[in-house]
Amino acid sequence: MLSSVANRVYWLARYIERSEDTARLLLVRHNAVLDMPREVQPGWGLILDVLGAQEGFASLPGASTETNIVNYVFSERANPSSILSSLQGARENMRTTREVLPAEAFELVNSLYLRVARRASKGLPRGSRHQVLNGIVESSQQISGMLSGAMNHDSAYQFVRMGRFLERADMTTRIVDVATTTLMDEVGEEALPYQNVLWISLLQSFSAYQMYRRSVQTNVKPAEVRHFLLRSGEFPRALAFCLTEVENSMRLLPGNAPALKVVQSVSRRLKRTNCRKLRGEPLHEFLDDMQLRLQAIDRAVAETWFGLS
């Protein structure tokens, strides 16, 4: 297949996954609003830190209020990582590669984009936030399911899978970072009575609470949650699982040696790390390092198959 087509289907999958995971990230922070007293809640600016969007947000008029930050992450077209911008990117990449994708998938993407675009003019107040964000998560999963169940599992599909799981790996590290090193480890002693609620909320944001209980068979404990979300080889949103899926797709593509070497190096780094013992600043530094390594995988994919460097 043409490298330009491979590049577009790879990125449409990343954009769809990004819209879902950004919605999950907002849900993590929104649940903290509902579960914790105002005096012990961290600021909304943490969301911008996780997405690397502080500079872009600061360039626009308006104070750093909850409403402005949520709208910037949800529907600001000037923000390339907003949910609306991600869906626009997915729709455009899908529109130009429709010959290799199920027609029904494009209809789903287009419908979700239009729904979010219409919602953008109304903002995302607390009363409707949970319903809207959950709707984006569910629709994104429906799109991914359509691609998995109605698309030839050929080279084009392997680029879809690589894009999906690499983006998911990146966003998993970001969500774990904001939830564990800020929402929990740094909110202060006043929040200690609420930490168990927050850990459960974190698992629920990944749709992981039931699977955690089945796999770990113990109460929610911070060390076990960290290990499960980063090192589980069975849960589809865990970092280790995502890296394995990226590697599996690479193995089915020609000329894969350079990219395989990079992803295997990241997997070895993760396996050598005792995630149960990491917390606070060491955990933050480890997750930052993982994000840089995931960027290296993306560059290796671009250089190996898209002719980009």
C-alpha positions, 0 to 999 in steps of 0.5 A: 500500500502507498506510504501516504495511505498508511500514514493517514490510516495510522493517524485517523486511529490515533485521533479517534483514540485521542478523542476517547482518552481525552474524554476519559482524562476530563472524566478523571478530573470531573469525578474529583469535583464530585468526590472531594470537597472543594478545599482539597481539590487540585487545580484544573490547570493539571489537565493542561500540564498533562496534555502539554497545552499550557502554552497554547491556553495561555496564548488565548484570552481568558482566565484559567477557570474550570469553564475555560480550561474544559472548553479549551480541551473539549472544543477549542479549534486552536488547540490541536489536541482538543476533542473536536480537533482530534475528531476533525483530524480523524474525519479528514484522514478517513475521508481521504482513505475511504477506499480501504475503510468500511463506509459505515465507519466514516458515517460514525466518525462524521456523526460524532464530529458533528455532534461534538461540533454542535455541542461546542457552542453550548460549552460543557457545564458540570450538569451535562459533562458526564453524559457528553464525555461518556457519549464520546467514549462510547462512540469512539469504542463503536468506531474502533469496533467497526474497524476491527469487525468490518475491515480486512485485517491486512496491512492497512488494518495493522497501521490502524492497530498500531496507531490506536495502541500507541496513542492509548499507551501515551494517554494511559501514561498521562492519565496515570500521571495526573491521577497518581502524582497530582490528584493523589500524591500531592493534594495534601493531608486533607485529602487522605480520607478520599484517596480510596475513592479517587483510586476507584475513580481512576480505575473506573475512568479506564473501565478497569475496576471490575477487571482489576478486582478479577486480576488482583483479587484484593481491595483497591491499593495504590501500588497494585493499581499502578502495577495493573495499569502499567504492567498488566499483559491482559488488560487492553488499556494497560501500558504493557498490553498496548506495547505488545499489540504495537509490536504484534502489528509491526511483525506483520509488516515488511521492513519492520526491523528498525521499528521493532528494535525501538518498541522492544527496547521500551518494553524491556525498560517497562519490565525492569521497573517495579511499578509497585514501588514508584510514587510521587516524583520518581513515578512522575519521572518514570512516566515522563520517560515512557512518554519520550520513549513512546514518541521515539516509537512514533518517529520509528514508525514514520521513518520505517513506513511513511518515508518521514524523518 
